[in-house]
Amino acid sequence: MTRRLAGFLLRSAVRRWPAELHDELSREWQAELHVLAERGQRWRMLRFAASLAVSRASEPVVDRPRFDARARRTAATLLLAPPACLVIILASGLLMNIAVNQAFAPAQWLIDAQPSILAVLTAGLAILLARLAYASAVRGARTGPVRTALGIVLPVGLTAVGAEYALNSSTDDLIRVAPALLVWLPGLTLVLHLVGMLAGRGRTRAAWWTGVLCALVLADLAVALMVINQIPGGPETIVDGVAQADTVDRISAPLWLFTSLTDSSFGLPRPTPSEIFLISDLVELQPFFYLACTPYALAYVIGAARPADPVAAPSPVSSRA
């Protein structure tokens, strides 16, 4: 009962402040309430909430320069991280070429493993970016799961479209990747929103597992849709030992994401070597872009959703005379 009354008083106090400060104040004050409740200090918790409810809104309960610094850090991270994902792919390609052409003998197995090496390097550098994004999110402005998800996805979408156009210099190629992006971007928004809600409730492990699994299924679906939209299905028609059309059998669709990242059928009869070539040649950058962006997006939304540090909460106005 005391906790509910304190929560009601805090909501009343928050509504007296400008709208742009509501989320920040609510998170900080709720964090302080949580600490006091865990310590069993019910009377002190109620006094804290009451002092905020009766204090004047003009009193300096928030450090505005610190709030502005958080907003700038948030904007910088959200705008710079997607181009950094492209840099990760380019850097991984450069490191792969050095490893294959100079550091090792050019054995055939190593040449065949180039896509797998590129995927491993991309994933490793993406995890490093994710750690930086998480730290930035913890110190950044708190905007709620919906705004955070949109703030991540919109720059990522613009970067993906810009990269495809720059690489192909044709709107026809944008049409080629449009179905995949129209599935991946809205789907990623929903996944990040769900992950942010779980993390905001303190279920960090569930947020990570849910985010990784849903993002994996989403990327696989996006790649499959691109292939289905561009390459006919069904087995090849062979006449006098010559294939009459480029086709990809749909039975192997769940593997296409992993095939495009590794150029492998993993010992299964499908996709065949010719189908692997068609898939990899079609999707090109997209699977690696998904791989580079997903760790950053999940890490940022989880870091932004975690409870605010109690030490950052404003000191209550003393209610004693």
C-alpha positions, 0 to 999 in steps of 0.5 A, a space after each residue: 500500500 505504501 509503495 502504491 501511494 508513493 508511486 501515485 505521488 511521484 506520478 503527480 510530481 512528474 506531471 508538473 514538469 515539462 513533457 521533455 523531462 517526464 521520462 528522465 524524472 520518472 526513471 530516476 525517481 522510480 529507481 530511488 523508490 526501488 532502492 528504498 523499498 528493497 531496504 524496507 524503509 517504507 516511511 522514508 520512501 513515502 516521505 521522499 515521494 511526498 517531498 517531490 509532490 509538494 516541491 515547486 517545479 522551478 526547483 533544480 531537481 534535474 541537472 539540465 546540462 547533464 540531461 543535454 549531454 545525454 541527449 547529444 550522446 544518444 543522438 551521436 550513437 544512433 546516427 554513427 553506429 549504422 555507418 560503423 556497421 558498414 565500416 565493420 563489413 569493409 574492415 572484415 573484408 580487408 582482414 580476410 584478404 590479408 589472412 588468405 593472400 598473405 598470412 597463409 598459403 593459398 590452399 583451396 580449402 582456405 579460399 573456399 572458407 572466405 565467406 565463413 571467415 568474413 562472417 566470423 570477423 564481421 560478428 566479432 567486430 559487431 560484438 565490439 561495437 555492441 559493447 560500446 553501444 551498450 555503454 553509450 546507451 547506459 549513459 544516454 537519454 532514456 526515451 522509452 522502448 518505442 522511441 528507442 526502437 524507432 531511433 535505432 531502426 530509422 538510421 539503420 534503414 537509411 544506411 542500408 538503402 544508401 549503401 545499396 544505391 551507392 554500390 549498384 548506382 541503380 534504382 533497379 537494384 533497390 527494387 531487388 532488395 526492397 522486399 527484404 528491407 520491408 520485412 526486416 526493418 519493421 520486424 526489427 522495430 517490433 523485436 527491439 520494442 519487445 526486447 526493450 519492454 523485457 529489459 525494462 522489467 529487469 528480465 535482461 537474460 530473457 531480453 537477450 535470448 528473445 532478441 537473438 532468436 527473433 532477429 535470427 528468424 527475421 533475417 532468415 525470412 528477409 533473405 528467403 523473401 529476396 530469393 523467392 522474389 527474384 529466382 524461380 523455384 523448383 528443380 532445374 530442368 536439364 536437357 542434354 546435360 545443360 540446365 535450361 533456367 536458373 532456379 532454386 528449390 524452395 525446400 532449402 529456404 530455412 538455410 539460405 541465410 546461413 548459406 549466404 554467409 558461408 557458401 555451404 549447404 552443410 552437407 545437405 543435398 540442397 541447396 546445390 552448388 549452382 543454387 548456392 552461387 545464385 543465392 550468394 550472388 543475389 543477396 550480396 551485402 544484406 546478410 552481412 549487414 544484418 549480422 553487423 547491425 543486430 548486436 548493436 541494436 540489441 545491446 543499445 535497446 537493452 542498455 537504454 531500458 535498464 533502470 537508471 542508476 540510483 545515485 543519479 536520482 535527485 535529492 528529495 526536498 526535506 519535508 521537516 520544518 
